[in-house]
Amino acid sequence: MGHGMAKNLLAKGHALTLTVHRNRERVADLLAAGATESADAKALAAASDIVFLCVTGTPQVEAMMLGERGVLAGAASGLVVVDCSTSEPDSTARLRERAALQGVTFVDAPLARTPIEAEAGRLNVMIGAEPAVYARLEPVLRGFAENLFHVGGPGAGHIVKLLNNFIAQAICTATAEAFAVGQRAGIQLPKLVELISAGAVNSGLFQAMAKTLHGQMDGLKFELDNARKDVRYYTHLAEALAIPSVVGEAVHQSLALASALGHGRKYVPSLVEAQEQLSGAKIVPR
């Protein structure tokens, strides 16, 4: 996701500085297009007006912000840090308070859609920020986003993202289970897909899962372990509010089980393969 964001920011004329933490091949074209490389997050923060973080989740965000060579170590008053990761709201609140002590504004702005839309500059972004901060960020965010949703004040972005991802994974998990039950019960799964495709139950996520019936396991390019992490964050949020999360826990455990069966590094549609292992159903053609 970060590569597409950076590419489009450069293409829109923004000066861009980046850090490289793993794969240098993924930034070669960005550097060739005019991006500047910083040695670490501290140096990057010192050279920037706005810092975008796009990492896996809360542990990585905290490390990037609070480490000895992290963002806050190099941040001057007035810096805006935008966390585009999917993070735990409690951690986001703590980081926002810690950043404010240095005059730094910490904004949550998680992303929706996939790396394909990131490369095309067509991401959806959910922003939790005060109106004045959002107004400052909006022209920059439009460099890589098709749709911006100012969903509320600080913290609201990450909460909305967790709600969105819980609903999404509930659809995917229910579809995989229904395919297993249907196949074992003797129905023709393409007929089920045909029916659902013509009615209110249909969705892009259902269609992505339905592609597994043709052997296509990448209809939804989102790693299963990342989905598991996001739903775990959602159940933590519900627990902190003392709200029962019966469906959320079931979805989380379905993802955890699929991961334990060896599918964690695959895409979410591999929930269907996990159901095959559990039920003996034959769903994916081989």
Secondary structure, 3 states (H helix, E strand, C coil): CHHHHHHHHHHCCCCCEECCCCCHHHHHHHHHCCCEECCCHHHHHHCCCEEEECCCCHHHHHHHHHCCCCHHHHCCCCCEEEECCCCCHHHHHHHHHHHHCCCCEEEECCEECCHHHHHHCCEEEEEECCHHHHHHHHHHHCCCEEEEEEEECCCHHHHHHHHHHHHHHHHHHHHHHHHHHHHHHCCCHHHHHHHHHCCCCCCHHHHHHHHHHHCCCCCCCCEHHHHHHHHHHHHHHHHHCCCCCHHHHHHHHHHHHHHHHHHCCCEHHHHHHHHHHHHCCCCCCC
